[in-house]
Amino acid sequence: MSPALITEVPMSTESTDSFIHNSKANFSYTSTENLKQALAKASHDFRSDVVTVPNESIMQAILDASVNDDIYDTMGDPSVNSLQDQISALTGKQAGLWAISGTMGNQISLRTHLTQPPHSVLVDHRAHVHVWESGALPVFSQASVTSVHPSNGMYLTLEDVKAHIIPDGNIHHPPTRVVSLENTLSGTILPLSEAQRISSYVRSYPVPPGSPPIAMHLDGARIFDGVIGESSESDFHDKLKAYCACFDSISLCLAKGVGAPMGSVIVGSSAFVARAKWFRKMFGGGARQPGMMAAAASAALKYTLPRLRSVHQLTARAASQLEEVGYKFASPVQTNMIILDLEAVAIPAAAIVSRCKGRGVFVFPSGRLVFHHQTSLNGVQNLVTSLRELMEDKKRGIELESGDVNGGCS
């Protein structure tokens, strides 16, 4: 570019200098109308626990975050490092790695464990890594999947794993190299005792000389809900570390339940995380200024974790009211989800969506109702009223809304 062209561009550092040196600059967050509207919607939204929106403490944390380049800056970003350290300390693991999403966290973890096909991953047939991640596992890791229906209808047991694990030696079948579990799954807890039984068996399973042991991965998108569901306030942290000790890698989603705008953290050994960082870059997850999202996640953890137990209690009360008017559940209500068995009560999916929408309540047609820390009592009342009136109309023989409806995610 010629000097003449450069001089034609208006260049001034006055505003930047003033910004840097003016001690009276005010960065305080003021709630916007958009956020207020989003909070109002979230209070009546039962589609998922990813529908929460940042509160003022989270928005302030975003403003206060470090803004380093997490790729170019040698030491990374301080807010990201702090979050990674916080999660690794909570879980009792050596290291953590921030990822953009839960899907990315899972797929990076699995790809890091897997090296050269043929290999396979054993999962619950409903597993997020298998069903809800756009077929990423065979694409990124060239892995086959052994999908297992739990014999108890709720969660995989050691007996299920024993019956379906694939040993080395038969060239017709890709051997199991990872057992990937999920807690919670459809709101149901995979108990600590069962995770320990499976982990002990899998980690001691015979493999060829020179091969690493079969790895244990956990999709811990809702691990906090799962551990809170079978612990007291006093032993939560010990139970969480005991649970995570069963796995070589865990992906903890911070946008589900916790309430961060986005992001997950992978935890594992220092060597595992160092290798995973390469795959994060390969998958397009190297972020320039992720400190804002990391700081938001740290603030969300501080705010939300103490509130999850009350979310479970609210879910249980709503489930009791729905059961009283005749609804059946497809799985036990143990944490923050109610899974209605609409087929068992002969209620069309379109009817539940339509009736709830009439009272300003958002639901998916699957019958899954997810509660979160921004669910309001008024939202629950409108939900229960909508479903009670729907059941009453069904019992009176009134023709219910029908037709095709779309929607329903993890």
ABEGO torsion letter per residue (X at the ends): XBAAAAAABBBBAAAAAAAAABAABBABBBBBAAAAAAAAAAAABAABAAABBBBAAAAAAAAABBABBAAABAAEBAAAAAAAAAAAAAAGBABBBBBABAAAAAAAAAAAABBBOBBBBBBBAABAAAAAAGGAAAAAAGBBBBBBBBAAGABBBAAAAAAABBBBGBAABBBBABBBBBOBBGGBBBBAAAAAAAAAAAAABBBBBGBBBBBBBBBAAAAAAAAAAABBAAAAAAAAAAAAAABABBBBBAABGAGBABEBBBBEBAAAAAAAAAAAAAAGABBABAAAAAAAAAAAAAAAAAAAAAAAAAAAAAAAAAAAAGBBBABBBABABBBBBAAAAGBBAAAAAAAAAAAGBBBBAAGBBBBBAABBAAAAAAAAAAAAAAAAAAAAGBBBBBEBBBEEBX
